[in-house]
Amino acid sequence: MLQVIPALNVGGVESVTLDTARAVAAAGGRSLVASGGGRLEVALASAGAELIRLPINARNPLRLLRNIGRLESVIRHEKVDLVHVRSRAPAFSAIAAARRAGVPVVTTYHGIYGANSRFKRWYNGVMTRGDRTIANSTFTRNHIVAEHGISAETIVVVPEGVDTSRFNPAAMSHGRTAALRAAWGLLGDDRRIVLLPARLTAWKGHAVAIAALARLGRHDILLVLTGGNFDARYRSQLERQIRALGLDDLIRFVGDTGDMPAAFALADLVLAPSTKPESFGRSVVEAGAMQRVVIASTLGGPSETVVDGETGWLVDPGDVGGWATAVDHALNVRPESLVAMGLAARARVQRLYSLQAMTAATFAVYRQLLASEP
């Protein structure tokens, strides 16, 4: 089986690609990934998969045409039975190559792609032109139907899966959390940690969380912002907001965190205040797997993965007062109630959003397509 993705750097789509590659190899299949490569190459090899290095992220029409030939050659030479495409730019080449080679194609619609013109909508629609389209949430499926006018029955919802053995509080050691606390400069700091795990980009809602913290007026909590790939200008805007509100001692930027399970283990509460819809919202599910209660926006995937009042809370995006009230309420809930909500969150992740659930549903799509081949 051949997956096609532009690069192998850290991100939600890349993680799903790696997890699927590992599952295919573990099931006894030959697992190939066509990509320009990146930071996850070693992990891919460890998963038992093979990298086919190609300049797959090209958008130039001439390069797209060349990639059709390159991918067709790979498909034929490696005797690929099925192609799974995970990104728009390479989809044009990969779908054409698969058609020429006579093998079925699966596409996964991983994002809520913006479209402000008819051309951009057509461009985005390439992710619906395979033999089967996978959506990573019901919200994404509904978006595809509304945006591209195709029947919901032709789309299979396969939520992304997280590794519940890695994101498992029972597997967490004191040494890991102590090391991360030291790295964050929190040794001896007994304030309650409110974690916002998201790359620094405006629609992730950092400004909303900061404004809500100011509205709270509490000094017994610390808002920790973890996430990389940041825009220096946006960080400067947030820093000015923090200074203007007098919150310098209550907020900490810690950058990328390599040990996210430990980060969630340190958190008393996790925030996901996105102001635009998440197609899935991976960090919300990872937090749930770690038995952490999440407050999330009533937008996109998190409105499905968080059950309001049972595994966390949902708040309207951008409603600073609502976010302040929700955070205050969560931190005042009896500890045993938070524990019960955390246990319910993990149980739901294990049932619906585990790697096993994702790969079983994905393999069902593969088998259906392969069974229909002449």
Buried (B, 14 or more C-beta within 10 A) or exposed (E): BBBBBBBBBBBBBBBBBBBBBBBBBEEEBBBBBBBBBBEBBEBBEEBBBBBBEBEBBBEEEEBBEBBBEBBBEBBBEBEBBBBBBBBBBBBBBBBBBBBBBEBBBBBBBBBBBEBEEEEEBEBBBBBBBBBBBBBBBBBBBBBBBEBBEBEEEEBBBBBBBBBBEEBBBEEBEEEBBBEBBEBBEBEEEEBEBBBBBBBBBBBBBBBBBBBBBBBBEBEEBBBBBBBEEBEEEBBEBBBEBBEEBEBEEBBBBBEEBEBBBBBBBBBBBBBBBBBBBBBBBBBBBBBBBBBBBBBBBBBBBBBBBBBEEEBBBBBEBBBBEBBBBBBBEBBEBEEEEBEBBBEBBBEBBBEBBBBEBBBEBBBEBBEEBEEEEE
